[in-house]
Amino acid sequence: MKKKQREDILQHSHESAYILPKEKAVAEKTEWFRDQKLGLIVHFGIYSQLGMCESWPLSDGDADWARKGYDWEPDSTAFRRQYFNLNKSFNPLRFNADEWAAQAQDAGMRYLIFTTKHHDGFCLYDTHETAYKVTSPDCPFHINKNADITKMLFDAFRARGLGIAAYFSKPDWNCPWYWAPDCERPVAFSRNPTYNVEEKPELWESYVHFTHKQMMELVTKYGPLDTLWLDGGQVCPENGQDIRMGEFAEKARKVTPGLLIADRTVGGEFENYLTPEQTIPNHYMPVPWESCVTIGNGFAYSYEDTYKSPRALVKILLEVVAKGGNLALGIGAQGDGRLPKGAIQSARGLGQWLKKNGRAIYHTRGCAPYVLGQWAGKRGVSLGFTKNEDSVFVLRPVAEGDTLQKPLVFPWENPIQEIMLVETAQALPFTQNEGVVSVSLPEAFIKGHPYAVALEMKEGSK
C-alpha cells in the first residue's frame, strides 16, 4: 500500500473520533478557520535547490518511493552527507515575502501554511536550539536582509490581513536525539528514532525538551500564530513517541489563547482539524477539515512539474467547500526563492473567479444535500450546496469542453423566492415544481465558458 493511501485511510478514520475543543477560545477559532475556505501551503527548503522531493529521500525506509526517478548517489550514507550539506549552498536571492503575500491574496487565499522546519531539520527561522538554520554563518543567505525567511513571510502576510499557520515537523532527522548515532538501529533505517524510547528515556527526554523549545519559539517570537501545523504523525504516544502535546499546548495557549493545533493523523484533542492529503473525502464531513492538494504534482518544487488549470482548481475548491472543508493549495517554492510562474498563473485564475463568486464560498457552510452527481459517487453532473445566514448557494463546475445547458436543473424542496447569478447579482427566471428547480441561465454567460456556475437562492414564497 502506498504512503498516501495509508495516510488517507488513517485520516478518514478520525472523522468519527474527532474531539471538539474544550476551551471556548479554541472552539471559536475553529469557526474562524472554517470561514476562510482557501489557504496556501508552501514547501520551501534546502531540497528546493535540486527540485527534489522534500526530505523523504533521507529515510532508507522510504527509498522505494521517495528516491524513485532520481539519479541519487548510490551510497546512502554519502547521499545523506551531501544532502545535509545543502545548507551551505542555500541562497534564495530572489525571495520576496511581499510578492508571495500579494500573489496569495490575488489568488483569493486567506491564510498561509509555511514550512518553518521539515523532516530534514533545516530551520527557515532563527531558532536558538540548533545551528542548522538559514541564519547560521555556514548558510550563504544569512547575510541577506531577508535571511529570517519565516519572519519576513509572517509579517508580509499579516500586513494583508491573512492568517498564519506554522508548519513544523515533529521528527527531526538532523537532531542527534532523534536519529541518534551509535544506537541499535542504523541512522535513517526508517522515519522513526534509531533507538527504543522506553530503553533510552534520557535521550527521548532531551528530544522532547528540544522540540518544545523550538515550537515555543514559533509561538512567542513569530506569533501571533493562528495554527501550529504539525507534521510527522509517527511521533505520537501510540507509536511510543510521546512528546507530551498536552503539556506544550498549555504553555502555548497561555501566550496565544485560541491557538489551533493541527497534530496531523494523531487524533485526539490536539488534532483541532483534519488534513487529508492529496485527496478529497467522498462525503460531507461536519468536523473542521482541510484538504491539502498541490497545484503541481508534488509539494516540493520540481523542474519538470506541470500545473493544474484554473478551471480544475475551481472544481476542486467547489467540491471541498460543498463537503464542508477548506482547501490548502500547495506550491513548492523554487530554489531562487520565487513561486513558480505556472503555479501562480493557475492560482490567479482561481482568484479571478473568486473575486466575482466568493460570496458563495467564504464564510459559508455545507448545506444538505451537500453534493450530488459524481461528487456523491453517482452518475450525473456534479452539484454542490453551501449556505450562509442569508442565502443558499448552488455550485456547478463546468469542465473543459463541457457545454452548459440554458436551464440548470436541481432538486430543492423548500419554496424559493428569488434566484440570482452570483457574479452579476442578476435575478434569473426559474420554475419550481414538485421539488425540482429549473433555472434559465443568460445566453451571454453560457457563451463566456465560465469555470463554474454559482447561484444564490433566497428561500420563501414569491
Sequence and secondary structure as in RCSB ss.txt:
>XXXX:A:sequence
MKKKQREDILQHSHESAYILPKEKAVAEKTEWFRDQKLGLIVHFGIYSQLGMCESWPLSDGDADWARKGYDWEPD
STAFRRQYFNLNKSFNPLRFNADEWAAQAQDAGMRYLIFTTKHHDGFCLYDTHETAYKVTSPDCPFHINKNADIT
KMLFDAFRARGLGIAAYFSKPDWNCPWYWAPDCERPVAFSRNPTYNVEEKPELWESYVHFTHKQMMELVTKYGPL
DTLWLDGGQVCPENGQDIRMGEFAEKARKVTPGLLIADRTVGGEFENYLTPEQTIPNHYMPVPWESCVTIGNGFA
YSYEDTYKSPRALVKILLEVVAKGGNLALGIGAQGDGRLPKGAIQSARGLGQWLKKNGRAIYHTRGCAPYVLGQW
AGKRGVSLGFTKNEDSVFVLRPVAEGDTLQKPLVFPWENPIQEIMLVETAQALPFTQNEGVVSVSLPEAFIKGHP
YAVALEMKEGSK
>XXXX:A:secstr
  HHHHHHHHHHTTGGG    SSHHHHHHHHHHHHH EEEEEE SGGGGTT  SSGGG GGGHHHHSTTS   SS
HHHHHHHHHGGGGT   TT  HHHHHHHHHHTT  EEEEEEE TT  BSS  SS S BTTSTTSGGGGSTT SHH
HHHHHHHHHTT EEEEEEES  TT TTTS SSSSS TTSSSS SS TTT HHHHHHHHHHHHHHHHHHHHHS   
SEEEEE TTSSGGGT    HHHHHHHHHHHSTT EEEETTT STTB SB  BS   SS  SS BEEEEESSSSSS
  TT     HHHHHHHHHHHHHTT EEEEEEE  TTS   HHHHHHHHHHHHHHHHHGGGTTT EEEEEEEEGGG
GTSSS  EEEEE SS EEEEEE  TT    SEEEEE  S EEEEEETTTTEE  EEEETTEEEEE  HHHHHT  
SEEEEEEEES  
